[in-house]
Amino acid sequence: MGIKQKLMGFAVEFLLERPARGKSYTELGLELDNAGQKILLRLQNKKMTEFNHRVLSHITGIERWGQSRLRSMLGGPLLQDEYDGYRPARDIPWDGLIEEFRATRAETVQLVQSLTKASVDPTTTVSHNDFGPITVRAWLRYLQTHASREILQIR
């Protein structure tokens, strides 16, 4: 194993797996919902710029891509694809893009409820393109922290 893989493994363990370990789906769903509300509050007074649009469409695309991976735990196909195909269109108006994020995050919270109802073991792993196999819990933490971190770029 090369140094890059070792560093990535350490980062995944420290930033995703460890903080999510032992959390219930209910707790992870609440964290996603609360973080989503904070993001929407941050977006309230932000103006449409090409940069802001690019950041929010990236966040939304990554979340949709992650949802696809997590749906494989419910019997959906496990697609080994990139996130680009999940990204909202470049010409969507700013208000529409904000609504796309809101709806996408609500769908993620609903997906958490579906995982709960299906009794999916939260320690089951699903492949991430960069991180390799990570647990369902880590995926949910990744979606929450990715959006919460990336939104700070919007001015």
DOGU-533818 format. One record per residue: y, x, z of N, C-alpha, C, CB in turn. Coordinates in steps of 0.001 Angstrom, whole numbers. Atoms other than C-alpha are relative to their C-alpha. Glycine has a CB too. Example, Ala and Ser with C-alpha at 12.3 -4.5 7.8 and 13.67 -1.06 7.14 Angstrom:
REC;nnorth;neast;nup;canorth;caeast;caup;cnorth;ceast;cup;cbnorth;cbeast;cbup
REC;-1190;890;0;-4500;12300;7800;1200;900;0;27;-992;1246;
REC;-1190;-820;-60;-1060;13670;7140;1090;-770;730;462;414;-1415;
***
This chain:
REC;nnorth;neast;nup;canorth;caeast;caup;cnorth;ceast;cup;cbnorth;cbeast;cbup
REC;-1182;861;0;0;0;0;1240;903;0;1;-977;1244;
REC;-1214;-789;121;3355;1428;-1056;1033;-362;1050;588;-171;-1369;
REC;-1048;209;-1008;6468;1677;1069;738;-1325;-221;1001;1165;-28;
REC;-690;1261;286;8103;-1286;-711;-794;-1188;545;222;-161;-1518;
REC;846;1089;-497;5152;-3546;107;-22;-32;1527;-1429;145;-541;
REC;-12;-55;-1470;5123;-2347;3724;1307;-556;558;-206;1446;487;
REC;-1300;511;-449;8843;-3030;4108;102;-1505;-201;1137;702;-746;
REC;-23;1440;273;8478;-6461;2490;-859;-737;1018;-493;-298;-1437;
REC;874;620;-994;5579;-7277;4808;651;-60;1372;-1309;756;88;
REC;-704;-29;-1281;7613;-6229;7831;1113;-1046;16;579;1407;270;
REC;-1100;970;75;10600;-8334;6688;-523;-1433;73;804;198;-1296;
REC;578;1347;-21;8428;-11389;6058;-466;-346;1409;-1179;-108;-999;
REC;485;248;-1367;6806;-11058;9479;1164;-221;960;-869;1177;487;
REC;-1116;38;-943;10075;-10456;11318;959;-1169;-247;764;1299;-71;
REC;-1016;1001;331;12335;-12943;9463;-548;-1404;-268;759;455;-1193;
REC;549;1312;354;9968;-15749;8450;-1170;-410;887;-441;0;-1443;
REC;1219;403;-704;6551;-15741;10062;213;-112;1515;-1118;995;-289;
REC;-158;-11;-1458;7451;-14803;13647;905;-1132;498;566;1341;449;
REC;-860;1086;-503;10404;-17227;14047;-602;-1398;-182;1338;54;-698;
REC;589;1318;259;8322;-20095;12617;-1299;-224;778;-265;-164;-1489;
REC;1299;81;-674;5127;-19324;14542;92;-936;1208;-477;1411;442;
REC;66;906;-1140;4202;-22056;16982;876;-1238;-132;380;731;1230;
REC;-850;1185;169;6765;-24535;15648;-792;-1110;-685;1275;345;-823;
REC;648;1157;615;5611;-28008;14777;720;-358;-1290;-15;-1209;970;
REC;-663;511;1202;6339;-29688;11489;1252;-786;374;-962;-887;-816;
REC;-1169;765;-442;8698;-31964;13406;1182;925;263;-330;-810;1265;
REC;-1078;-961;-288;10704;-28987;14664;550;632;-1276;-506;1099;942;
REC;-439;-623;1251;10804;-27344;11246;772;-992;-875;-1209;551;-773;
REC;-717;1039;751;11841;-30621;9611;1388;-247;550;-785;-1294;12;
REC;-1319;171;-623;14672;-31054;12110;919;1173;-314;-142;-155;1517;
REC;-803;-1177;339;15854;-27498;11484;497;-77;-1442;-817;1286;209;
REC;-406;165;1400;15883;-28165;7737;1079;-1062;-137;-1207;-367;-868;
REC;-972;1085;80;17753;-31442;8194;1343;427;588;-526;-1242;727;
REC;-1250;-450;-632;20331;-29948;10588;721;1038;-849;-285;578;1383;
REC;-613;-1022;858;20917;-26939;8345;585;-642;-1256;-1038;1085;-386;
REC;-509;717;1175;21315;-29275;5374;1301;-715;284;-1023;-995;-491;
REC;-1239;683;-379;23958;-31296;7211;1157;996;127;-192;-762;1326;
REC;-1035;-1032;-123;25876;-28097;8024;456;482;-1378;-522;1190;830;
REC;-345;-422;1365;25744;-27050;4384;884;-1055;-662;-1285;241;-847;
REC;-808;1074;602;27068;-30435;3270;1402;-45;601;-691;-1361;189;
REC;-1329;-70;-623;29910;-30174;5792;813;1157;-579;-129;157;1530;
REC;-689;-1166;569;30769;-26733;4458;493;-294;-1414;-934;1224;-12;
REC;-344;290;1388;30848;-28098;918;1113;-1041;-152;-1222;-471;-728;
REC;-955;1110;95;33225;-30996;1730;1330;370;-626;249;-554;1350;
REC;-1323;-359;497;36440;-29139;955;-25;1143;-1006;887;369;1148;
REC;107;-1101;953;35131;-26601;-1527;244;-510;-1414;-1383;678;99;
REC;-350;346;1379;36383;-26626;-5075;-1061;523;-961;1388;568;-371;
REC;874;-431;1077;34405;-26321;-8251;566;1285;-597;-145;-1110;-1085;
REC;-271;-1225;745;34469;-22751;-9499;-1327;380;-648;575;1169;936;
REC;1235;-428;647;31961;-21116;-11790;-916;692;1020;308;948;-1189;
REC;781;-715;-1007;30860;-18881;-8905;-640;-971;988;883;1006;745;
REC;533;968;-965;30474;-21747;-6399;-1120;-827;-625;1120;-927;512;
REC;1008;787;707;28540;-23762;-8980;-1288;802;-142;518;-433;-1387;
REC;1168;-864;182;26219;-20837;-9659;-766;158;1322;434;1386;-539;
REC;652;-173;-1305;25519;-20324;-5936;-740;-1272;408;1038;379;1079;
REC;644;1248;-428;24804;-23991;-5197;-1159;-383;-911;1020;-1132;38;
REC;1129;314;885;22624;-24423;-8279;-1177;945;280;432;102;-1490;
REC;1053;-938;-393;20678;-21297;-7226;-724;-503;1251;591;1406;251;
REC;580;509;-1248;20147;-22707;-3727;-906;-1200;-289;1117;-396;1002;
REC;752;1220;317;18996;-26054;-5124;-1256;325;-805;883;-989;-781;
REC;1153;-391;807;16705;-24430;-7692;-1090;662;822;432;929;-1100;
REC;984;-658;-872;15020;-22214;-5095;-700;-1034;882;683;1084;881;
REC;614;1013;-866;14469;-25210;-2828;-999;-850;-779;1080;-899;626;
REC;925;794;823;12891;-27244;-5643;-1249;806;-355;701;-478;-1288;
REC;1130;-883;314;10699;-24278;-6596;-925;93;1218;504;1424;-421;
REC;791;-54;-1221;9569;-23966;-2980;-745;-1304;256;888;324;1179;
REC;667;1294;-150;8808;-27680;-2865;-1250;-54;-876;961;-1155;-364;
REC;1144;-5;908;6524;-27231;-5870;-1160;780;599;393;594;-1355;
REC;1059;-795;-623;4603;-24496;-4063;-618;-757;1172;551;1361;473;
REC;511;716;-1172;4310;-26610;-913;-789;-1250;-400;1157;-389;925;
REC;749;1186;453;3128;-29674;-2869;-1435;353;-371;698;-646;-1202;
REC;1382;-399;294;63;-27655;-3820;-886;-218;1223;-60;1482;-447;
REC;751;260;-1222;-988;-28162;-193;-390;-1474;114;817;421;1219;
REC;294;1436;-4;-1040;-31899;-909;-788;-408;-1241;1299;-809;84;
REC;818;290;1170;-3178;-31606;-4024;706;194;-1330;-490;-1386;81;
REC;-719;-267;1244;-484;-30798;-6562;-423;1335;-590;1513;-15;239;
REC;374;-1280;622;-901;-27954;-9025;767;1160;622;256;-42;-1514;
REC;-668;-1213;-472;-104;-24429;-7855;453;757;-1243;-952;888;914;
REC;-561;-659;1169;2178;-23168;-10586;535;1363;394;1110;-857;-638;
REC;-501;-1352;-245;2851;-19440;-10686;1206;221;-914;-1120;1087;-253;
REC;-1184;-42;852;6306;-19888;-12176;1188;578;751;335;-1397;-520;
REC;-1258;-465;-576;9841;-18710;-11553;848;-1214;361;762;941;-987;
REC;-828;1113;-455;12589;-20821;-10013;946;-525;-1078;797;423;1202;
REC;-1005;359;1007;14751;-20950;-13148;-148;-1421;-541;-69;969;-1143;
REC;238;1330;543;13151;-24138;-14453;333;-1130;968;-1421;-117;-418;
REC;-310;1003;-1025;14037;-25950;-11223;1504;-93;267;-739;330;1300;
REC;-1446;-89;-239;17728;-25041;-11279;714;-1128;-723;555;1368;-460;
REC;-762;1058;674;20161;-27895;-12010;753;538;-1220;989;-645;980;
REC;-692;-365;1244;21906;-27880;-15389;1367;622;285;164;-1235;-901;
REC;-1294;-665;-159;24972;-25688;-15799;1176;-949;-156;126;1118;-996;
REC;-1128;894;282;27089;-28598;-17003;96;-1193;954;-105;-506;-1410;
REC;-88;1097;-970;26459;-30906;-14042;1321;137;763;-1230;10;989;
REC;-1263;-72;-750;29786;-31800;-12358;-235;414;1455;724;-1357;-45;
REC;87;-517;-1374;30485;-30296;-8919;-485;-1060;976;1355;528;452;
REC;434;1059;-916;30167;-33611;-7056;-1459;-370;-238;887;-1241;-157;
REC;1395;279;324;26901;-34255;-8872;-935;1081;518;-167;-147;-1495;
REC;807;-1110;-492;25617;-30820;-7916;-161;-78;1515;630;1339;-399;
REC;99;182;-1457;26426;-31438;-4264;-1012;-1100;316;1392;-350;613;
REC;961;1092;-193;24494;-34708;-4521;-1429;473;-295;362;-1203;-905;
REC;1322;-557;314;21592;-32832;-6149;-545;800;1189;76;902;-1262;
REC;446;-749;-1185;21471;-30478;-3148;-392;-959;1116;1107;964;490;
REC;285;954;-1076;21651;-33385;-688;-1356;-670;-219;1112;-1067;86;
REC;1257;681;314;18807;-35207;-2438;-1189;962;84;73;-627;-1401;
REC;1077;-996;-51;16743;-32034;-2737;-374;320;1440;415;1285;-734;
REC;305;-295;-1411;17068;-31229;967;-682;-1201;652;1295;373;780;
REC;654;1194;-546;16167;-34838;1858;-1462;-48;-456;751;-1293;-443;
REC;1363;-39;523;13102;-34445;-352;-841;1051;730;17;289;-1509;
REC;725;-1025;-759;12149;-31249;1492;-382;-539;1376;856;1286;143;
REC;291;588;-1313;12398;-33061;4831;-1120;-1031;-142;1278;-658;613;
REC;1068;972;250;10239;-35854;3376;-1335;715;-254;362;-902;-1206;
REC;1204;-786;257;7751;-33235;2177;-620;499;1309;325;1189;-919;
REC;491;-420;-1321;7488;-31930;5751;-767;-1163;651;1191;462;919;
REC;676;1174;-561;6577;-35464;6840;-1336;-245;-698;897;-1245;-123;
REC;1256;160;741;3942;-35646;4094;-1030;1041;421;253;99;-1507;
REC;912;-1045;-475;2446;-32342;5222;-569;-372;1369;726;1365;74;
REC;443;447;-1324;2286;-33751;8761;-1060;-1081;-141;1192;-523;832;
REC;928;1128;165;601;-36991;7654;-1338;440;-583;622;-1065;-897;
REC;1234;-489;625;-1928;-35067;5562;-731;1008;882;312;633;-1348;
REC;593;-968;-939;-2696;-32795;8568;-252;1362;-654;-1316;-551;559;
REC;113;-1314;621;-2103;-29681;6485;212;1053;1084;1033;172;-1171;
REC;-100;-1084;-974;-2712;-26626;8636;1231;842;-337;-1299;877;7;
REC;-1230;-736;303;713;-24954;8921;-195;1508;-126;1015;-273;1061;
REC;267;-1429;165;-956;-21534;8956;-644;310;-1354;-901;495;1126;
REC;519;-202;1356;-2361;-22061;5452;1035;762;-807;-347;-1360;-686;
REC;-942;-791;776;-820;-19619;3010;129;-508;-1436;-427;1453;-3;
REC;-333;336;1384;846;-20264;-331;763;1201;-550;854;-1349;-105;
REC;-597;-1196;593;1897;-17499;-2683;1494;-170;-290;-729;354;-1281;
REC;-1424;-128;351;5564;-16507;-2974;74;1153;-994;930;259;1289;
REC;-50;-1024;1056;6497;-14461;-6049;339;1385;524;1011;-391;-1044;
REC;-414;-1304;-521;8151;-11681;-4052;-732;395;1276;1481;-4;257;
REC;554;-291;-1318;6562;-11956;-608;-1517;-25;57;534;-967;983;
REC;1451;172;-38;2952;-12691;-1543;-342;-1244;805;-691;1249;605;
REC;401;1186;-752;991;-15191;554;771;-103;1321;-1511;29;270;
REC;-669;276;-1275;3086;-16706;3354;-440;-1384;467;1570;83;-139;
REC;465;1276;-545;2248;-19583;5670;942;-1142;-394;-116;84;1532;
REC;-823;1183;263;3486;-23108;5107;1212;11;933;-829;-1312;188;
REC;-1128;-98;-943;5607;-22659;8252;1051;989;-503;-500;429;1397;
REC;-933;-1019;488;7162;-19498;6795;743;-497;-1242;-751;1311;-316;
REC;-671;576;1175;7886;-21317;3519;1140;-915;442;-1010;-787;-881;
REC;-1035;927;-464;9794;-24011;5401;1165;762;621;-583;-997;1015;
REC;-1068;-839;-560;11724;-21385;7342;759;714;-1116;-582;1033;995;
REC;-641;-658;1141;12416;-19534;4088;994;-943;-685;-1063;477;-1012;
REC;-900;946;671;13889;-22650;2458;1239;-267;848;-730;-1323;-296;
REC;-1136;258;-898;16087;-23313;5502;933;1204;61;-499;-349;1415;
REC;-857;-1178;-179;17319;-19744;5954;611;475;-1312;-794;1131;629;
REC;-545;-408;1292;17760;-19012;2259;1271;-790;-292;-1042;-203;-1130;
REC;-1164;845;287;20110;-21965;1783;1138;274;977;-389;-1482;56;
REC;-1033;-226;-1032;21950;-21332;5067;696;1343;-183;-621;-70;1403;
REC;-588;-1333;233;22519;-17691;4152;807;16;-1300;-1110;1084;-52;
REC;-650;-42;1309;23430;-18174;486;1291;-829;-40;-963;-499;-1068;
REC;-1171;881;36;25923;-20993;1170;1243;708;530;-266;-1271;814;
REC;-1139;-735;-546;28130;-18508;3026;812;694;-1090;-481;1023;1012;
REC;-723;-598;1127;29107;-17076;-357;1060;-933;-590;-981;397;-1083;
REC;-909;984;602;30882;-20284;-1347;1340;37;733;-615;-1438;50;
REC;-1365;-73;-558;34648;-20060;-832;830;-1173;-451;688;1303;-408;
***
